[in-house]
């Protein structure tokens, strides 16, 4: 298999309302639509292997947040 990273939002992003850093398996909070002040962590879990290279390959994630 060729190296590569896969990422699908519905399968690889979860949320947590924990006050301490959770492991991905513990990210099971379902936020309300729009702004949810209870969300404390966005858990991201891409799959695969980064290919070797020069310059080093990267995986970028961008999201917007609101700070009350």
N, CA, C and O atoms as CSV, one atom per row, in Angstrom:
chain,resi,resn,atom,element,x,y,z
A,1,UNK,N,N,0.832,-1.188,0.000
A,1,UNK,CA,C,0.000,0.000,0.000
A,1,UNK,C,C,0.875,1.249,0.000
A,1,UNK,O,O,1.897,1.319,0.683
A,2,UNK,N,N,0.451,2.211,-0.770
A,2,UNK,CA,C,1.171,3.478,-0.814
A,2,UNK,C,C,0.864,4.279,0.442
A,2,UNK,O,O,-0.266,4.271,0.928
A,3,UNK,N,N,1.877,4.976,0.970
A,3,UNK,CA,C,1.606,5.806,2.143
A,3,UNK,C,C,0.679,6.960,1.803
A,3,UNK,O,O,0.670,7.445,0.671
A,4,UNK,N,N,-0.071,7.383,2.745
A,4,UNK,CA,C,-0.968,8.512,2.558
A,4,UNK,C,C,-1.833,8.696,3.777
A,4,UNK,O,O,-1.966,7.794,4.604
A,5,UNK,N,N,-2.413,9.857,3.883
A,5,UNK,CA,C,-3.268,10.174,5.016
A,5,UNK,C,C,-4.684,10.379,4.504
A,5,UNK,O,O,-4.905,11.050,3.497
A,6,UNK,N,N,-5.640,9.790,5.213
A,6,UNK,CA,C,-7.042,10.008,4.886
A,6,UNK,C,C,-7.704,10.725,6.053
A,6,UNK,O,O,-7.323,10.561,7.212
A,7,UNK,N,N,-8.694,11.513,5.714
A,7,UNK,CA,C,-9.397,12.273,6.729
A,7,UNK,C,C,-10.817,12.517,6.235
A,7,UNK,O,O,-11.022,13.102,5.172
A,8,UNK,N,N,-11.785,12.067,7.010
A,8,UNK,CA,C,-13.194,12.305,6.693
A,8,UNK,C,C,-13.849,12.882,7.936
A,8,UNK,O,O,-13.869,12.236,8.984
A,9,UNK,N,N,-14.377,14.077,7.832
A,9,UNK,CA,C,-14.927,14.776,8.991
A,9,UNK,C,C,-15.879,13.905,9.823
A,9,UNK,O,O,-15.708,13.832,11.040
A,10,UNK,N,N,-16.878,13.242,9.216
A,10,UNK,CA,C,-17.822,12.488,10.051
A,10,UNK,C,C,-17.170,11.348,10.846
A,10,UNK,O,O,-17.639,11.005,11.931
A,11,UNK,N,N,-16.117,10.773,10.321
A,11,UNK,CA,C,-15.477,9.628,10.977
A,11,UNK,C,C,-14.285,10.017,11.849
A,11,UNK,O,O,-13.933,9.285,12.774
A,12,UNK,N,N,-13.666,11.151,11.568
A,12,UNK,CA,C,-12.389,11.483,12.194
A,12,UNK,C,C,-12.402,12.722,13.090
A,12,UNK,O,O,-11.347,13.147,13.560
A,13,UNK,N,N,-13.575,13.307,13.333
A,13,UNK,CA,C,-13.672,14.465,14.222
A,13,UNK,C,C,-14.754,14.190,15.265
A,13,UNK,O,O,-15.874,13.796,14.940
A,14,UNK,N,N,-14.391,14.406,16.508
A,14,UNK,CA,C,-15.329,14.276,17.620
A,14,UNK,C,C,-15.116,15.463,18.557
A,14,UNK,O,O,-14.190,16.253,18.374
A,15,UNK,N,N,-15.977,15.577,19.554
A,15,UNK,CA,C,-15.906,16.690,20.487
A,15,UNK,C,C,-15.962,16.180,21.919
A,15,UNK,O,O,-16.464,15.087,22.184
A,16,UNK,N,N,-15.442,16.981,22.833
A,16,UNK,CA,C,-15.466,16.623,24.241
A,16,UNK,C,C,-15.801,17.847,25.075
A,16,UNK,O,O,-15.409,18.968,24.750
A,17,UNK,N,N,-16.536,17.610,26.163
A,17,UNK,CA,C,-16.814,18.666,27.126
A,17,UNK,C,C,-16.040,18.432,28.426
A,17,UNK,O,O,-16.344,19.038,29.453
A,18,UNK,N,N,-15.051,17.558,28.374
A,18,UNK,CA,C,-14.227,17.231,29.530
A,18,UNK,C,C,-13.369,18.432,29.945
A,18,UNK,O,O,-13.006,19.261,29.111
A,19,UNK,N,N,-13.055,18.516,31.227
A,19,UNK,CA,C,-12.180,19.590,31.690
A,19,UNK,C,C,-10.707,19.203,31.566
A,19,UNK,O,O,-9.830,20.059,31.685
A,20,UNK,N,N,-10.428,17.916,31.328
A,20,UNK,CA,C,-9.063,17.454,31.112
A,20,UNK,C,C,-8.944,16.864,29.715
A,20,UNK,O,O,-9.934,16.415,29.137
A,21,UNK,N,N,-7.741,16.867,29.180
A,21,UNK,CA,C,-7.497,16.385,27.827
A,21,UNK,C,C,-7.947,14.924,27.680
A,21,UNK,O,O,-7.436,14.051,28.382
A,22,UNK,N,N,-8.889,14.653,26.784
A,22,UNK,CA,C,-9.369,13.287,26.611
A,22,UNK,C,C,-8.548,12.527,25.565
A,22,UNK,O,O,-7.845,13.134,24.757
A,23,UNK,N,N,-8.644,11.210,25.589
A,23,UNK,CA,C,-8.160,10.408,24.465
A,23,UNK,C,C,-9.303,10.363,23.454
A,23,UNK,O,O,-10.457,10.604,23.809
A,24,UNK,N,N,-8.990,10.058,22.207
A,24,UNK,CA,C,-9.996,10.123,21.144
A,24,UNK,C,C,-11.230,9.277,21.465
A,24,UNK,O,O,-12.355,9.696,21.194
A,25,UNK,N,N,-11.027,8.108,22.032
A,25,UNK,CA,C,-12.148,7.217,22.336
A,25,UNK,C,C,-13.125,7.844,23.333
A,25,UNK,O,O,-14.299,7.475,23.353
A,26,UNK,N,N,-12.664,8.774,24.152
A,26,UNK,CA,C,-13.522,9.420,25.140
A,26,UNK,C,C,-14.201,10.684,24.612
A,26,UNK,O,O,-14.961,11.328,25.336
A,27,UNK,N,N,-13.937,11.031,23.386
A,27,UNK,CA,C,-14.565,12.215,22.786
A,27,UNK,C,C,-15.924,11.801,22.228
A,27,UNK,O,O,-16.029,11.360,21.083
A,28,UNK,N,N,-16.952,11.946,23.042
A,28,UNK,CA,C,-18.278,11.463,22.658
A,28,UNK,C,C,-19.369,12.511,22.863
A,28,UNK,O,O,-20.557,12.194,22.811
A,29,UNK,N,N,-18.968,13.741,23.092
A,29,UNK,CA,C,-19.952,14.800,23.307
A,29,UNK,C,C,-20.551,15.240,21.973
A,29,UNK,O,O,-19.823,15.412,20.995
A,30,UNK,N,N,-21.862,15.420,21.924
A,30,UNK,CA,C,-22.528,15.914,20.722
A,30,UNK,C,C,-22.910,17.373,20.957
A,30,UNK,O,O,-23.805,17.661,21.752
A,31,UNK,N,N,-22.236,18.293,20.269
A,31,UNK,CA,C,-22.520,19.713,20.500
A,31,UNK,C,C,-23.857,20.127,19.901
A,31,UNK,O,O,-24.362,19.495,18.973
A,32,UNK,N,N,-24.424,21.207,20.452
A,32,UNK,CA,C,-25.632,21.782,19.875
A,32,UNK,C,C,-25.247,22.548,18.620
A,32,UNK,O,O,-24.078,22.887,18.434
A,33,UNK,N,N,-26.202,22.820,17.771
A,33,UNK,CA,C,-25.939,23.562,16.538
A,33,UNK,C,C,-25.488,24.982,16.860
A,33,UNK,O,O,-25.928,25.580,17.842
A,34,UNK,N,N,-24.613,25.505,16.027
A,34,UNK,CA,C,-24.102,26.857,16.244
A,34,UNK,C,C,-23.002,26.852,17.280
A,34,UNK,O,O,-22.167,25.948,17.295
A,35,UNK,N,N,-22.987,27.835,18.132
A,35,UNK,CA,C,-21.971,27.951,19.178
A,35,UNK,C,C,-22.393,27.146,20.402
A,35,UNK,O,O,-23.491,27.338,20.925
A,36,UNK,N,N,-21.531,26.250,20.857
A,36,UNK,CA,C,-21.805,25.444,22.052
A,36,UNK,C,C,-20.688,25.702,23.062
A,36,UNK,O,O,-19.577,25.203,22.883
A,37,UNK,N,N,-20.957,26.465,24.112
A,37,UNK,CA,C,-19.907,26.800,25.076
A,37,UNK,C,C,-19.403,25.599,25.885
A,37,UNK,O,O,-18.382,25.707,26.564
A,38,UNK,N,N,-20.092,24.469,25.825
A,38,UNK,CA,C,-19.660,23.288,26.576
A,38,UNK,C,C,-18.495,22.561,25.895
A,38,UNK,O,O,-17.797,21.785,26.548
A,39,UNK,N,N,-18.272,22.796,24.604
A,39,UNK,CA,C,-17.180,22.121,23.887
A,39,UNK,C,C,-15.851,22.664,24.399
A,39,UNK,O,O,-15.597,23.867,24.340
A,40,UNK,N,N,-15.014,21.774,24.896
A,40,UNK,CA,C,-13.697,22.170,25.399
A,40,UNK,C,C,-12.566,21.616,24.544
A,40,UNK,O,O,-11.470,22.177,24.524
A,41,UNK,N,N,-12.825,20.513,23.837
A,41,UNK,CA,C,-11.805,19.895,22.989
A,41,UNK,C,C,-12.412,19.478,21.663
A,41,UNK,O,O,-13.532,18.970,21.620
A,42,UNK,N,N,-11.675,19.692,20.579
A,42,UNK,CA,C,-11.993,19.151,19.270
A,42,UNK,C,C,-10.986,18.038,19.041
A,42,UNK,O,O,-9.780,18.282,19.005
A,43,UNK,N,N,-11.478,16.821,18.888
A,43,UNK,CA,C,-10.622,15.639,18.771
A,43,UNK,C,C,-10.518,15.249,17.302
A,43,UNK,O,O,-11.531,14.978,16.658
A,44,UNK,N,N,-9.311,15.220,16.774
A,44,UNK,CA,C,-9.062,14.953,15.364
A,44,UNK,C,C,-8.221,13.693,15.248
A,44,UNK,O,O,-7.198,13.563,15.920
A,45,UNK,N,N,-8.651,12.753,14.392
A,45,UNK,CA,C,-8.014,11.445,14.310
A,45,UNK,C,C,-7.833,10.996,12.854
A,45,UNK,O,O,-8.525,10.080,12.411
A,46,UNK,N,N,-6.911,11.627,12.097
A,46,UNK,CA,C,-6.675,11.179,10.720
A,46,UNK,C,C,-6.067,9.777,10.715
A,46,UNK,O,O,-5.491,9.334,11.708
A,47,UNK,N,N,-6.204,9.096,9.593
A,47,UNK,CA,C,-5.695,7.728,9.452
A,47,UNK,C,C,-4.587,7.694,8.399
A,47,UNK,O,O,-4.523,8.563,7.530
A,48,UNK,N,N,-3.716,6.687,8.481
A,48,UNK,CA,C,-2.715,6.469,7.449
A,48,UNK,C,C,-1.308,6.784,7.908
A,48,UNK,O,O,-1.034,6.929,9.100
A,49,UNK,N,N,-0.423,6.886,6.930
A,49,UNK,CA,C,0.998,7.116,7.166
A,49,UNK,C,C,1.452,8.283,6.301
A,49,UNK,O,O,1.177,8.329,5.102
A,50,UNK,N,N,2.152,9.223,6.926
A,50,UNK,CA,C,2.708,10.331,6.150
A,50,UNK,C,C,3.876,9.808,5.319
A,50,UNK,O,O,4.747,9.116,5.847
A,51,UNK,N,N,3.906,10.127,4.033
A,51,UNK,CA,C,5.028,9.698,3.207
A,51,UNK,C,C,6.299,10.459,3.577
A,51,UNK,O,O,6.234,11.605,4.024
A,52,UNK,N,N,7.435,9.831,3.393
A,52,UNK,CA,C,8.711,10.511,3.629
A,52,UNK,C,C,8.941,11.526,2.517
A,52,UNK,O,O,8.452,11.344,1.402
A,53,UNK,N,N,9.670,12.578,2.803
A,53,UNK,CA,C,9.938,13.559,1.769
A,53,UNK,C,C,10.800,14.690,2.270
A,53,UNK,O,O,11.016,14.846,3.471
A,54,UNK,N,N,11.289,15.475,1.334
A,54,UNK,CA,C,12.069,16.648,1.661
A,54,UNK,C,C,11.602,17.762,0.728
A,54,UNK,O,O,11.907,17.709,-0.464
A,55,UNK,N,N,10.895,18.744,1.205
A,55,UNK,CA,C,10.652,19.035,2.616
A,55,UNK,C,C,9.676,18.032,3.235
A,55,UNK,O,O,8.944,17.332,2.535
A,56,UNK,N,N,9.690,17.989,4.555
A,56,UNK,CA,C,8.819,17.062,5.261
A,56,UNK,C,C,7.361,17.333,4.911
A,56,UNK,O,O,6.938,18.488,4.866
A,57,UNK,N,N,6.592,16.277,4.662
A,57,UNK,CA,C,5.167,16.475,4.367
A,57,UNK,C,C,4.432,16.955,5.613
A,57,UNK,O,O,4.916,16.801,6.735
A,58,UNK,N,N,3.267,17.533,5.399
A,58,UNK,CA,C,2.490,18.002,6.539
A,58,UNK,C,C,1.015,17.718,6.323
A,58,UNK,O,O,0.581,17.366,5.226
A,59,UNK,N,N,0.268,17.877,7.384
A,59,UNK,CA,C,-1.174,17.701,7.370
A,59,UNK,C,C,-1.745,18.906,8.103
A,59,UNK,O,O,-1.500,19.074,9.298
A,60,UNK,N,N,-2.494,19.739,7.413
A,60,UNK,CA,C,-3.027,20.958,8.005
A,60,UNK,C,C,-4.504,20.801,8.334
A,60,UNK,O,O,-5.267,20.221,7.561
A,61,UNK,N,N,-4.890,21.317,9.472
A,61,UNK,CA,C,-6.280,21.354,9.906
A,61,UNK,C,C,-6.608,22.795,10.245
A,61,UNK,O,O,-5.863,23.449,10.974
A,62,UNK,N,N,-7.722,23.293,9.720
A,62,UNK,CA,C,-8.140,24.660,10.019
A,62,UNK,C,C,-9.571,24.634,10.522
A,62,UNK,O,O,-10.407,23.893,10.003
A,63,UNK,N,N,-9.851,25.442,11.534
A,63,UNK,CA,C,-11.205,25.592,12.017
A,63,UNK,C,C,-11.358,26.952,12.657
A,63,UNK,O,O,-10.380,27.591,13.044
A,64,UNK,N,N,-12.611,27.387,12.762
A,64,UNK,CA,C,-12.905,28.667,13.397
A,64,UNK,C,C,-13.440,28.397,14.795
A,64,UNK,O,O,-14.086,27.380,15.048
A,65,UNK,N,N,-13.164,29.306,15.671
A,65,UNK,CA,C,-13.685,29.178,17.028
A,65,UNK,C,C,-14.126,30.527,17.532
A,65,UNK,O,O,-13.740,31.569,17.003
A,66,UNK,N,N,-14.932,30.491,18.551
A,66,UNK,CA,C,-15.391,31.721,19.193
A,66,UNK,C,C,-14.931,31.695,20.639
A,66,UNK,O,O,-15.120,30.707,21.348
A,67,UNK,N,N,-14.339,32.771,21.058
A,67,UNK,CA,C,-13.891,32.878,22.452
A,67,UNK,C,C,-14.794,33.898,23.129
A,67,UNK,O,O,-14.785,35.078,22.781
A,68,UNK,N,N,-15.579,33.429,24.107
A,68,UNK,CA,C,-16.524,34.357,24.763
A,68,UNK,C,C,-15.801,35.374,25.625
A,68,UNK,O,O,-16.440,36.224,26.245
